[in-house]
Amino acid sequence: MTSVAELKVKIFADSADYDTVVRMAKNPLIKGFTTNPSLMRKAGVNVDYEAFARNILAAVPDRPVSFEVFADDFTGMVEQARTIASWGSNVFVKIPVTDSKGQSTQDLVRVLSRTGVILNVTAIFTLDQVHAVAAALNPETPAIVSVFAGRIADTGIDPAPHMQMCKWLLRCRPKAQLLWASTRELLNIFQADECGCDIVTVPPEILGKLDLVGKDLAEYSRETVLEFYRNATGLTISSA
């Protein structure tokens, strides 16, 4: 099996926990970081967004970091996007592909991208959404297009062919990187690489399994049996 270090896809850690980000930043395999409001709430960040973001940026000054707007109206999204973009040259501003009512953000993506704001358009599921985002992005402005492959897989659909088509739809936007989002298992990193994705976001609990890549399966089998044996200590079976 190809080692993780040999893959073309870039691994981004998906976390809003400061200590976790600091620890992950020491790993040369981690090429960037993404956050979102759900991860922030999980990490207990619910008041001073800018202070949180600037702490993260101080810990990770040399790699891309994505921070998401939280407004649900387009005017508020644009204002927040410009503010967030001002926090650092390595900041990608996450804009959801629609608002909470399902109204496309294509027009504001167009405005922001054409004025040089580096975007991470997120919560994308459909090919139509990828097509619309590609049409809106400025070819000269870097961007990330985040397709939620893991959640697509949750619906029973194989995300790999879907992601390959997404990559094809972005062929006219060479500065737009395709991101495999909502990773569910370590295998997804290799699938993302095979699909031609530029980035895959991986949560810390899955990154913790990187040492398993290439592990001898016979030895893994023995270790599993040993684990079961140890956990059975103290159990008895009554005789008939």
C-alpha positions in Angstrom: 0.0 0.0 0.0 1.1 3.5 -0.8 2.2 5.4 2.3 0.3 8.5 3.4 3.4 10.6 2.7 3.5 9.5 -0.9 -0.1 10.6 -1.6 -0.8 13.7 -3.7 -3.9 14.7 -1.8 -3.2 17.2 1.0 -4.5 16.3 4.5 -6.2 19.1 6.4 -7.0 18.6 10.1 -10.7 19.3 10.9 -10.8 20.7 14.4 -11.6 23.9 16.4 -10.0 22.7 19.6 -6.9 24.9 20.2 -4.8 22.3 21.9 -5.5 19.8 19.2 -4.6 22.3 16.5 -1.3 23.1 18.2 -0.5 19.4 18.5 -1.5 18.6 14.9 0.5 21.6 13.6 3.7 19.7 14.7 2.8 16.9 12.2 4.4 17.5 8.8 1.7 15.4 7.2 -0.9 18.1 8.1 -1.0 20.7 5.3 -3.8 22.9 6.6 -6.7 23.3 9.0 -10.5 23.7 8.7 -13.0 24.8 11.3 -16.8 25.3 11.3 -19.4 26.5 13.7 -20.4 23.0 14.8 -16.7 22.2 15.7 -16.4 25.5 17.5 -19.5 24.8 19.6 -18.1 21.3 20.4 -14.8 22.9 21.5 -16.7 25.4 23.7 -16.1 28.4 21.5 -19.3 30.4 21.6 -18.5 34.1 22.2 -15.4 35.8 20.8 -15.0 34.4 17.3 -12.1 36.7 16.3 -10.1 36.0 19.5 -10.5 32.3 18.8 -9.4 32.7 15.2 -6.4 34.8 16.0 -5.2 32.3 18.5 -5.4 29.6 15.9 -3.6 31.7 13.3 -0.9 32.5 15.8 -0.4 28.7 16.2 -0.6 28.0 12.5 0.9 31.0 10.6 2.3 29.0 7.7 -0.6 26.9 6.4 -4.2 27.5 5.2 -6.9 27.8 7.8 -10.6 28.1 7.0 -13.1 30.0 9.2 -16.8 30.2 8.3 -19.2 33.0 8.3 -22.2 32.5 10.6 -24.7 35.1 9.2 -27.7 33.7 7.3 -28.4 36.8 5.2 -26.3 37.7 2.2 -25.4 41.2 3.3 -24.2 39.8 6.7 -22.3 37.1 4.9 -20.4 39.5 2.7 -19.5 41.8 5.7 -18.3 38.9 7.8 -16.4 37.4 4.9 -14.4 40.6 4.4 -13.7 40.9 8.1 -12.6 37.2 8.4 -10.4 37.6 5.3 -8.6 40.5 7.0 -7.4 38.2 9.8 -4.5 36.8 7.8 -3.1 36.0 4.4 -3.5 32.3 5.0 -7.2 32.6 5.8 -9.8 30.9 3.6 -13.3 32.3 4.2 -15.9 29.5 4.3 -19.2 30.5 2.6 -22.0 27.9 2.6 -23.3 27.1 -0.9 -26.8 28.1 0.2 -28.4 29.9 3.1 -30.5 28.0 5.6 -33.6 28.4 3.3 -31.8 26.8 0.4 -31.2 30.0 -1.6 -28.0 29.8 -3.6 -25.0 32.0 -2.5 -23.6 32.0 -6.1 -23.9 35.8 -6.5 -22.1 36.7 -3.4 -19.4 34.0 -4.2 -19.0 35.8 -7.5 -18.7 39.2 -5.8 -16.2 38.1 -3.1 -14.1 36.0 -5.4 -13.8 38.8 -8.0 -12.6 41.2 -5.3 -9.8 38.8 -4.2 -11.4 37.2 -1.2 -10.0 33.6 -0.9 -13.0 31.4 -0.4 -13.8 27.9 0.8 -17.3 27.2 -0.5 -18.7 24.6 1.8 -21.7 22.2 2.4 -21.7 21.2 -1.3 -23.5 18.0 -2.2 -24.7 18.1 -5.8 -23.1 18.4 -9.2 -25.3 21.3 -10.0 -23.9 23.1 -7.0 -20.3 22.5 -8.1 -21.2 23.7 -11.6 -22.7 26.9 -10.1 -19.7 27.5 -7.8 -17.2 27.0 -10.7 -19.1 29.5 -12.8 -19.0 32.1 -9.9 -15.4 31.8 -9.0 -12.8 34.2 -10.4 -10.3 32.1 -12.3 -7.5 34.3 -10.9 -8.4 33.9 -7.2 -7.5 30.8 -5.2 -10.5 28.9 -3.7 -11.5 25.6 -2.1 -14.6 23.7 -3.2 -15.7 21.5 -0.3 -17.9 18.6 -1.3 -19.3 16.5 1.6 -18.4 13.1 0.3 -18.8 11.5 3.7 -22.4 12.7 4.1 -23.1 11.7 0.5 -21.9 8.2 1.5 -24.2 8.2 4.5 -27.1 8.3 2.0 -26.0 5.0 0.4 -24.3 6.7 -2.6 -20.7 5.8 -3.5 -19.0 9.2 -3.4 -15.9 8.3 -5.4 -17.5 8.6 -8.9 -19.3 11.7 -7.7 -16.0 13.3 -6.6 -14.4 12.4 -9.9 -17.2 14.3 -11.7 -16.8 17.2 -9.4 -13.1 17.4 -10.3 -14.0 17.4 -14.0 -16.5 20.2 -13.5 -13.7 22.3 -11.9 -11.3 21.8 -14.9 -11.9 25.4 -16.0 -10.9 26.7 -12.6 -7.3 25.6 -12.0 -6.9 27.7 -8.9 -9.9 26.0 -7.3 -9.0 23.0 -5.2 -11.5 20.2 -4.7 -11.9 19.1 -1.0 -13.2 15.7 0.1 -15.1 16.7 3.3 -16.7 14.8 6.2 -14.3 11.9 6.2 -15.6 8.8 7.9 -12.6 6.5 7.9 -8.9 6.4 7.1 -9.7 4.7 3.8 -11.3 7.9 2.6 -7.9 9.6 2.4 -6.8 7.0 -0.2 -10.1 7.3 -2.0 -9.8 11.1 -2.2 -6.3 10.7 -3.6 -7.5 8.2 -6.3 -10.4 10.6 -7.3 -7.9 13.4 -7.9 -9.1 15.5 -5.0 -6.6 18.2 -3.9 -7.5 18.1 -0.2 -9.2 15.8 2.3 -10.3 17.0 5.7 -9.8 14.5 8.5 -10.9 14.8 12.1 -8.4 14.1 14.9 -9.9 10.8 15.9 -9.2 9.4 12.4 -5.8 11.1 12.1 -4.9 9.1 15.2 -5.1 5.9 13.1 -2.4 7.0 10.7 0.0 4.6 12.3 -2.1 1.7 11.2 -1.4 2.3 7.5 0.5 -0.6 6.1 0.1 -2.6 9.3 0.6 -6.4 9.0 -3.0 -7.8 9.0 -1.9 -11.1 10.6 -0.3 -9.3 13.5 -3.4 -7.0 13.7 -5.5 -10.1 13.9 -3.4 -11.5 16.8 -3.6 -8.2 18.6 -7.4 -8.1 18.3 -7.7 -11.6 19.7 -5.4 -10.6 22.6 -7.6 -7.5 23.2 -10.7 -9.7 23.4 -9.0 -12.2 25.7 -7.9 -9.5 28.1 -11.4 -7.9 28.1 -12.9 -11.3 28.9 -10.8 -11.6 32.1 -13.1 -12.5 35.0 -16.0 -13.9 32.9 -17.3 -17.3 33.8 -19.7 -19.8 32.1 -21.9 -21.7 34.5 -21.9 -25.5 33.9 -25.3 -27.0 33.1 
